[in-house]
């Protein structure tokens, strides 16, 4: 695990923009129990593609007219229980960090895995998410 002082700014990049950070499996359960409406779940990480594309792309995606009602995040490699519980809700997709899931009424309706993030710009990630928001939000 990385020192908290190293990951704090990476966490804040999302939490400072309205994301609720889920740090325990209980917090993940609470969010998913009877979840209604739309929710974006970002599996955050320290890797370069999270910093260069995923987090900036997610934030850019929220500038459009349609967006998820709830914004949540877990941090892979830091909050293991919460991340594992969140990933269980993203099945059948294998674990990947970073990754981004859009849920509607508790059902996973759109998924962006790490291999969809690597080598893509923040603008491409944002456009992908905005198309999903148009369809589901």
Rosetta constraint file for C-alpha pairs under 8 A:
AtomPair CA 1 CA 77 HARMONIC 5.77 0.50
AtomPair CA 1 CA 78 HARMONIC 5.78 0.50
AtomPair CA 2 CA 6 HARMONIC 6.71 0.50
AtomPair CA 2 CA 7 HARMONIC 6.99 0.50
AtomPair CA 2 CA 77 HARMONIC 7.57 0.50
AtomPair CA 2 CA 78 HARMONIC 7.04 0.50
AtomPair CA 3 CA 7 HARMONIC 6.80 0.50
AtomPair CA 4 CA 8 HARMONIC 5.80 0.50
AtomPair CA 5 CA 9 HARMONIC 7.82 0.50
AtomPair CA 6 CA 10 HARMONIC 7.93 0.50
AtomPair CA 7 CA 11 HARMONIC 6.22 0.50
AtomPair CA 7 CA 46 HARMONIC 7.05 0.50
AtomPair CA 8 CA 12 HARMONIC 6.09 0.50
AtomPair CA 9 CA 13 HARMONIC 6.13 0.50
AtomPair CA 10 CA 14 HARMONIC 7.43 0.50
AtomPair CA 10 CA 45 HARMONIC 7.86 0.50
AtomPair CA 10 CA 46 HARMONIC 7.23 0.50
AtomPair CA 10 CA 51 HARMONIC 7.70 0.50
AtomPair CA 11 CA 15 HARMONIC 6.24 0.50
AtomPair CA 11 CA 21 HARMONIC 7.98 0.50
AtomPair CA 11 CA 44 HARMONIC 7.69 0.50
AtomPair CA 11 CA 75 HARMONIC 7.58 0.50
AtomPair CA 12 CA 16 HARMONIC 5.23 0.50
AtomPair CA 13 CA 17 HARMONIC 7.01 0.50
AtomPair CA 13 CA 55 HARMONIC 7.27 0.50
AtomPair CA 14 CA 18 HARMONIC 6.85 0.50
AtomPair CA 14 CA 19 HARMONIC 5.52 0.50
AtomPair CA 14 CA 55 HARMONIC 7.09 0.50
AtomPair CA 14 CA 59 HARMONIC 7.62 0.50
AtomPair CA 14 CA 73 HARMONIC 7.78 0.50
AtomPair CA 15 CA 19 HARMONIC 4.46 0.50
AtomPair CA 15 CA 20 HARMONIC 6.12 0.50
AtomPair CA 15 CA 21 HARMONIC 6.71 0.50
AtomPair CA 17 CA 59 HARMONIC 7.70 0.50
AtomPair CA 18 CA 71 HARMONIC 6.74 0.50
AtomPair CA 19 CA 70 HARMONIC 7.78 0.50
AtomPair CA 19 CA 71 HARMONIC 4.67 0.50
AtomPair CA 19 CA 72 HARMONIC 4.94 0.50
AtomPair CA 19 CA 73 HARMONIC 6.44 0.50
AtomPair CA 20 CA 71 HARMONIC 6.16 0.50
AtomPair CA 20 CA 72 HARMONIC 4.64 0.50
AtomPair CA 20 CA 73 HARMONIC 6.21 0.50
AtomPair CA 21 CA 72 HARMONIC 5.81 0.50
AtomPair CA 21 CA 73 HARMONIC 4.91 0.50
AtomPair CA 21 CA 74 HARMONIC 5.88 0.50
AtomPair CA 22 CA 27 HARMONIC 5.59 0.50
AtomPair CA 22 CA 28 HARMONIC 6.01 0.50
AtomPair CA 22 CA 72 HARMONIC 6.97 0.50
AtomPair CA 22 CA 73 HARMONIC 6.03 0.50
AtomPair CA 22 CA 74 HARMONIC 5.32 0.50
AtomPair CA 22 CA 82 HARMONIC 6.40 0.50
AtomPair CA 23 CA 27 HARMONIC 6.74 0.50
AtomPair CA 23 CA 28 HARMONIC 7.87 0.50
AtomPair CA 23 CA 74 HARMONIC 6.45 0.50
AtomPair CA 23 CA 75 HARMONIC 7.71 0.50
AtomPair CA 23 CA 79 HARMONIC 5.53 0.50
AtomPair CA 23 CA 81 HARMONIC 7.71 0.50
AtomPair CA 23 CA 82 HARMONIC 5.41 0.50
AtomPair CA 23 CA 83 HARMONIC 7.97 0.50
AtomPair CA 24 CA 28 HARMONIC 6.56 0.50
AtomPair CA 24 CA 79 HARMONIC 6.94 0.50
AtomPair CA 24 CA 81 HARMONIC 5.87 0.50
AtomPair CA 24 CA 82 HARMONIC 4.48 0.50
AtomPair CA 25 CA 29 HARMONIC 6.18 0.50
AtomPair CA 25 CA 81 HARMONIC 5.32 0.50
AtomPair CA 25 CA 82 HARMONIC 4.24 0.50
AtomPair CA 25 CA 83 HARMONIC 7.71 0.50
AtomPair CA 25 CA 84 HARMONIC 7.85 0.50
AtomPair CA 25 CA 85 HARMONIC 5.69 0.50
AtomPair CA 25 CA 86 HARMONIC 7.84 0.50
AtomPair CA 26 CA 30 HARMONIC 6.15 0.50
AtomPair CA 26 CA 82 HARMONIC 7.66 0.50
AtomPair CA 27 CA 31 HARMONIC 6.35 0.50
AtomPair CA 27 CA 82 HARMONIC 7.45 0.50
AtomPair CA 28 CA 32 HARMONIC 6.25 0.50
AtomPair CA 28 CA 82 HARMONIC 6.19 0.50
AtomPair CA 28 CA 85 HARMONIC 6.62 0.50
AtomPair CA 28 CA 86 HARMONIC 6.31 0.50
AtomPair CA 29 CA 33 HARMONIC 5.80 0.50
AtomPair CA 29 CA 85 HARMONIC 7.74 0.50
AtomPair CA 31 CA 35 HARMONIC 6.38 0.50
AtomPair CA 32 CA 106 HARMONIC 6.37 0.50
AtomPair CA 34 CA 105 HARMONIC 7.79 0.50
AtomPair CA 34 CA 106 HARMONIC 7.21 0.50
AtomPair CA 35 CA 105 HARMONIC 5.51 0.50
AtomPair CA 35 CA 106 HARMONIC 5.15 0.50
AtomPair CA 36 CA 104 HARMONIC 6.76 0.50
AtomPair CA 36 CA 105 HARMONIC 4.12 0.50
AtomPair CA 36 CA 106 HARMONIC 6.38 0.50
AtomPair CA 37 CA 68 HARMONIC 7.95 0.50
AtomPair CA 37 CA 69 HARMONIC 6.65 0.50
AtomPair CA 37 CA 103 HARMONIC 7.98 0.50
AtomPair CA 37 CA 104 HARMONIC 5.41 0.50
AtomPair CA 37 CA 105 HARMONIC 5.04 0.50
AtomPair CA 37 CA 106 HARMONIC 7.91 0.50
AtomPair CA 37 CA 137 HARMONIC 7.94 0.50
AtomPair CA 38 CA 68 HARMONIC 4.95 0.50
AtomPair CA 38 CA 69 HARMONIC 5.29 0.50
AtomPair CA 38 CA 70 HARMONIC 6.34 0.50
AtomPair CA 38 CA 102 HARMONIC 7.10 0.50
AtomPair CA 38 CA 103 HARMONIC 5.50 0.50
AtomPair CA 38 CA 104 HARMONIC 4.44 0.50
AtomPair CA 38 CA 105 HARMONIC 6.40 0.50
AtomPair CA 38 CA 136 HARMONIC 7.59 0.50
AtomPair CA 38 CA 137 HARMONIC 6.24 0.50
AtomPair CA 39 CA 68 HARMONIC 5.24 0.50
AtomPair CA 39 CA 69 HARMONIC 5.85 0.50
AtomPair CA 39 CA 70 HARMONIC 4.50 0.50
AtomPair CA 39 CA 71 HARMONIC 5.74 0.50
AtomPair CA 39 CA 72 HARMONIC 7.22 0.50
AtomPair CA 39 CA 102 HARMONIC 5.81 0.50
AtomPair CA 39 CA 103 HARMONIC 5.11 0.50
AtomPair CA 39 CA 104 HARMONIC 6.51 0.50
AtomPair CA 40 CA 68 HARMONIC 6.10 0.50
AtomPair CA 40 CA 70 HARMONIC 6.33 0.50
AtomPair CA 40 CA 71 HARMONIC 5.01 0.50
AtomPair CA 40 CA 72 HARMONIC 6.00 0.50
AtomPair CA 40 CA 100 HARMONIC 7.15 0.50
AtomPair CA 40 CA 101 HARMONIC 5.81 0.50
AtomPair CA 40 CA 102 HARMONIC 4.62 0.50
AtomPair CA 40 CA 103 HARMONIC 6.32 0.50
AtomPair CA 41 CA 71 HARMONIC 6.38 0.50
AtomPair CA 41 CA 72 HARMONIC 4.81 0.50
AtomPair CA 41 CA 73 HARMONIC 5.26 0.50
AtomPair CA 41 CA 74 HARMONIC 7.63 0.50
AtomPair CA 41 CA 100 HARMONIC 5.75 0.50
AtomPair CA 41 CA 101 HARMONIC 5.15 0.50
AtomPair CA 41 CA 102 HARMONIC 6.37 0.50
AtomPair CA 41 CA 103 HARMONIC 7.83 0.50
AtomPair CA 42 CA 72 HARMONIC 6.41 0.50
AtomPair CA 42 CA 73 HARMONIC 4.60 0.50
AtomPair CA 42 CA 74 HARMONIC 6.47 0.50
AtomPair CA 42 CA 98 HARMONIC 7.28 0.50
AtomPair CA 42 CA 99 HARMONIC 5.97 0.50
AtomPair CA 42 CA 100 HARMONIC 4.55 0.50
AtomPair CA 42 CA 101 HARMONIC 6.49 0.50
AtomPair CA 43 CA 73 HARMONIC 5.81 0.50
AtomPair CA 43 CA 74 HARMONIC 5.12 0.50
AtomPair CA 43 CA 75 HARMONIC 5.77 0.50
AtomPair CA 43 CA 76 HARMONIC 6.32 0.50
AtomPair CA 43 CA 83 HARMONIC 7.20 0.50
AtomPair CA 43 CA 97 HARMONIC 6.02 0.50
AtomPair CA 43 CA 98 HARMONIC 5.15 0.50
AtomPair CA 43 CA 99 HARMONIC 5.10 0.50
AtomPair CA 43 CA 100 HARMONIC 6.15 0.50
AtomPair CA 44 CA 50 HARMONIC 6.71 0.50
AtomPair CA 44 CA 55 HARMONIC 7.74 0.50
AtomPair CA 44 CA 73 HARMONIC 6.68 0.50
AtomPair CA 44 CA 74 HARMONIC 6.01 0.50
AtomPair CA 44 CA 75 HARMONIC 4.67 0.50
AtomPair CA 44 CA 76 HARMONIC 5.99 0.50
AtomPair CA 44 CA 97 HARMONIC 6.53 0.50
AtomPair CA 44 CA 98 HARMONIC 5.19 0.50
AtomPair CA 44 CA 99 HARMONIC 7.18 0.50
AtomPair CA 45 CA 50 HARMONIC 6.02 0.50
AtomPair CA 45 CA 75 HARMONIC 5.77 0.50
AtomPair CA 45 CA 76 HARMONIC 5.39 0.50
AtomPair CA 45 CA 77 HARMONIC 7.10 0.50
AtomPair CA 45 CA 97 HARMONIC 5.95 0.50
AtomPair CA 45 CA 98 HARMONIC 5.59 0.50
AtomPair CA 46 CA 50 HARMONIC 6.55 0.50
AtomPair CA 46 CA 51 HARMONIC 7.17 0.50
AtomPair CA 47 CA 51 HARMONIC 6.62 0.50
AtomPair CA 47 CA 98 HARMONIC 7.85 0.50
AtomPair CA 48 CA 52 HARMONIC 5.84 0.50
AtomPair CA 49 CA 53 HARMONIC 5.32 0.50
AtomPair CA 49 CA 54 HARMONIC 6.24 0.50
AtomPair CA 49 CA 98 HARMONIC 7.62 0.50
AtomPair CA 49 CA 117 HARMONIC 6.69 0.50
AtomPair CA 49 CA 118 HARMONIC 5.71 0.50
AtomPair CA 49 CA 119 HARMONIC 7.69 0.50
AtomPair CA 50 CA 54 HARMONIC 4.52 0.50
AtomPair CA 50 CA 55 HARMONIC 5.69 0.50
AtomPair CA 50 CA 97 HARMONIC 7.94 0.50
AtomPair CA 50 CA 98 HARMONIC 5.82 0.50
AtomPair CA 51 CA 55 HARMONIC 5.94 0.50
AtomPair CA 51 CA 56 HARMONIC 7.13 0.50
AtomPair CA 52 CA 56 HARMONIC 6.71 0.50
AtomPair CA 52 CA 121 HARMONIC 7.57 0.50
AtomPair CA 52 CA 122 HARMONIC 7.00 0.50
AtomPair CA 53 CA 57 HARMONIC 5.49 0.50
AtomPair CA 53 CA 117 HARMONIC 6.67 0.50
AtomPair CA 53 CA 118 HARMONIC 7.72 0.50
AtomPair CA 53 CA 120 HARMONIC 6.71 0.50
AtomPair CA 53 CA 121 HARMONIC 5.40 0.50
AtomPair CA 53 CA 122 HARMONIC 4.25 0.50
AtomPair CA 53 CA 125 HARMONIC 6.99 0.50
AtomPair CA 54 CA 58 HARMONIC 6.00 0.50
AtomPair CA 54 CA 98 HARMONIC 6.99 0.50
AtomPair CA 54 CA 99 HARMONIC 7.80 0.50
AtomPair CA 54 CA 117 HARMONIC 6.48 0.50
AtomPair CA 54 CA 122 HARMONIC 6.42 0.50
AtomPair CA 54 CA 125 HARMONIC 6.82 0.50
AtomPair CA 55 CA 59 HARMONIC 6.26 0.50
AtomPair CA 55 CA 122 HARMONIC 7.85 0.50
AtomPair CA 56 CA 60 HARMONIC 6.06 0.50
AtomPair CA 56 CA 122 HARMONIC 5.57 0.50
AtomPair CA 57 CA 61 HARMONIC 6.04 0.50
AtomPair CA 57 CA 121 HARMONIC 7.50 0.50
AtomPair CA 57 CA 122 HARMONIC 3.92 0.50
AtomPair CA 57 CA 123 HARMONIC 5.87 0.50
AtomPair CA 57 CA 124 HARMONIC 7.33 0.50
AtomPair CA 57 CA 125 HARMONIC 5.01 0.50
AtomPair CA 57 CA 126 HARMONIC 4.60 0.50
AtomPair CA 58 CA 62 HARMONIC 6.73 0.50
AtomPair CA 58 CA 122 HARMONIC 7.68 0.50
AtomPair CA 58 CA 125 HARMONIC 6.97 0.50
AtomPair CA 58 CA 126 HARMONIC 5.84 0.50
AtomPair CA 58 CA 129 HARMONIC 7.50 0.50
AtomPair CA 59 CA 63 HARMONIC 7.35 0.50
AtomPair CA 59 CA 126 HARMONIC 7.68 0.50
AtomPair CA 60 CA 122 HARMONIC 7.48 0.50
AtomPair CA 60 CA 123 HARMONIC 7.24 0.50
AtomPair CA 60 CA 126 HARMONIC 5.64 0.50
AtomPair CA 61 CA 67 HARMONIC 7.83 0.50
AtomPair CA 61 CA 125 HARMONIC 7.67 0.50
AtomPair CA 61 CA 126 HARMONIC 4.20 0.50
AtomPair CA 61 CA 127 HARMONIC 6.70 0.50
AtomPair CA 61 CA 129 HARMONIC 6.11 0.50
AtomPair CA 61 CA 130 HARMONIC 5.69 0.50
AtomPair CA 62 CA 66 HARMONIC 7.69 0.50
AtomPair CA 62 CA 67 HARMONIC 5.85 0.50
AtomPair CA 62 CA 126 HARMONIC 7.98 0.50
AtomPair CA 62 CA 130 HARMONIC 7.81 0.50
AtomPair CA 64 CA 130 HARMONIC 7.18 0.50
AtomPair CA 66 CA 130 HARMONIC 7.48 0.50
AtomPair CA 66 CA 133 HARMONIC 5.83 0.50
AtomPair CA 66 CA 134 HARMONIC 6.29 0.50
AtomPair CA 66 CA 137 HARMONIC 6.22 0.50
AtomPair CA 67 CA 130 HARMONIC 7.56 0.50
AtomPair CA 67 CA 133 HARMONIC 5.60 0.50
AtomPair CA 67 CA 137 HARMONIC 6.11 0.50
AtomPair CA 68 CA 102 HARMONIC 7.93 0.50
AtomPair CA 68 CA 133 HARMONIC 6.88 0.50
AtomPair CA 68 CA 137 HARMONIC 5.95 0.50
AtomPair CA 69 CA 137 HARMONIC 7.95 0.50
AtomPair CA 74 CA 79 HARMONIC 6.97 0.50
AtomPair CA 74 CA 82 HARMONIC 6.44 0.50
AtomPair CA 74 CA 83 HARMONIC 5.59 0.50
AtomPair CA 74 CA 86 HARMONIC 7.49 0.50
AtomPair CA 75 CA 79 HARMONIC 5.67 0.50
AtomPair CA 75 CA 80 HARMONIC 7.77 0.50
AtomPair CA 75 CA 83 HARMONIC 6.45 0.50
AtomPair CA 76 CA 80 HARMONIC 6.36 0.50
AtomPair CA 76 CA 83 HARMONIC 5.78 0.50
AtomPair CA 76 CA 97 HARMONIC 6.59 0.50
AtomPair CA 76 CA 98 HARMONIC 7.82 0.50
AtomPair CA 79 CA 83 HARMONIC 6.08 0.50
AtomPair CA 80 CA 84 HARMONIC 6.00 0.50
AtomPair CA 81 CA 85 HARMONIC 6.17 0.50
AtomPair CA 82 CA 86 HARMONIC 6.03 0.50
AtomPair CA 83 CA 87 HARMONIC 6.04 0.50
AtomPair CA 84 CA 88 HARMONIC 6.25 0.50
AtomPair CA 85 CA 89 HARMONIC 6.87 0.50
AtomPair CA 86 CA 90 HARMONIC 6.80 0.50
AtomPair CA 87 CA 91 HARMONIC 6.69 0.50
AtomPair CA 87 CA 94 HARMONIC 7.99 0.50
AtomPair CA 87 CA 95 HARMONIC 6.28 0.50
AtomPair CA 89 CA 108 HARMONIC 7.56 0.50
AtomPair CA 90 CA 94 HARMONIC 7.96 0.50
AtomPair CA 90 CA 101 HARMONIC 7.08 0.50
AtomPair CA 90 CA 108 HARMONIC 6.54 0.50
AtomPair CA 96 CA 113 HARMONIC 6.18 0.50
AtomPair CA 96 CA 114 HARMONIC 5.68 0.50
AtomPair CA 97 CA 113 HARMONIC 7.54 0.50
AtomPair CA 97 CA 114 HARMONIC 5.85 0.50
AtomPair CA 98 CA 113 HARMONIC 7.04 0.50
AtomPair CA 98 CA 114 HARMONIC 5.46 0.50
AtomPair CA 98 CA 117 HARMONIC 7.91 0.50
AtomPair CA 99 CA 111 HARMONIC 7.49 0.50
AtomPair CA 99 CA 112 HARMONIC 5.57 0.50
AtomPair CA 99 CA 113 HARMONIC 4.69 0.50
AtomPair CA 99 CA 114 HARMONIC 5.48 0.50
AtomPair CA 99 CA 117 HARMONIC 7.88 0.50
AtomPair CA 100 CA 111 HARMONIC 5.81 0.50
AtomPair CA 100 CA 112 HARMONIC 5.05 0.50
AtomPair CA 100 CA 113 HARMONIC 6.64 0.50
AtomPair CA 101 CA 108 HARMONIC 6.65 0.50
AtomPair CA 101 CA 109 HARMONIC 7.64 0.50
AtomPair CA 101 CA 110 HARMONIC 5.78 0.50
AtomPair CA 101 CA 111 HARMONIC 4.56 0.50
AtomPair CA 101 CA 112 HARMONIC 6.39 0.50
AtomPair CA 102 CA 108 HARMONIC 5.90 0.50
AtomPair CA 102 CA 109 HARMONIC 5.78 0.50
AtomPair CA 102 CA 110 HARMONIC 5.05 0.50
AtomPair CA 102 CA 111 HARMONIC 6.41 0.50
AtomPair CA 102 CA 132 HARMONIC 7.89 0.50
AtomPair CA 103 CA 107 HARMONIC 5.15 0.50
AtomPair CA 103 CA 108 HARMONIC 4.38 0.50
AtomPair CA 103 CA 109 HARMONIC 5.46 0.50
AtomPair CA 103 CA 110 HARMONIC 7.08 0.50
AtomPair CA 104 CA 108 HARMONIC 6.55 0.50
AtomPair CA 104 CA 109 HARMONIC 6.49 0.50
AtomPair CA 104 CA 136 HARMONIC 7.06 0.50
AtomPair CA 104 CA 137 HARMONIC 7.94 0.50
AtomPair CA 109 CA 136 HARMONIC 7.75 0.50
AtomPair CA 110 CA 132 HARMONIC 6.68 0.50
AtomPair CA 112 CA 116 HARMONIC 5.89 0.50
AtomPair CA 112 CA 117 HARMONIC 7.19 0.50
AtomPair CA 113 CA 117 HARMONIC 6.66 0.50
AtomPair CA 114 CA 118 HARMONIC 6.14 0.50
AtomPair CA 116 CA 120 HARMONIC 7.37 0.50
AtomPair CA 117 CA 121 HARMONIC 7.85 0.50
AtomPair CA 117 CA 125 HARMONIC 6.90 0.50
AtomPair CA 120 CA 124 HARMONIC 6.15 0.50
AtomPair CA 120 CA 125 HARMONIC 7.00 0.50
AtomPair CA 121 CA 125 HARMONIC 6.47 0.50
AtomPair CA 122 CA 126 HARMONIC 6.08 0.50
AtomPair CA 123 CA 127 HARMONIC 6.08 0.50
AtomPair CA 124 CA 128 HARMONIC 6.18 0.50
AtomPair CA 125 CA 129 HARMONIC 6.27 0.50
AtomPair CA 126 CA 130 HARMONIC 6.01 0.50
AtomPair CA 127 CA 131 HARMONIC 6.24 0.50
AtomPair CA 128 CA 132 HARMONIC 6.60 0.50
AtomPair CA 129 CA 133 HARMONIC 6.18 0.50
AtomPair CA 130 CA 134 HARMONIC 6.15 0.50
AtomPair CA 131 CA 135 HARMONIC 6.42 0.50
AtomPair CA 132 CA 136 HARMONIC 6.03 0.50
AtomPair CA 132 CA 137 HARMONIC 7.74 0.50
AtomPair CA 133 CA 137 HARMONIC 4.84 0.50
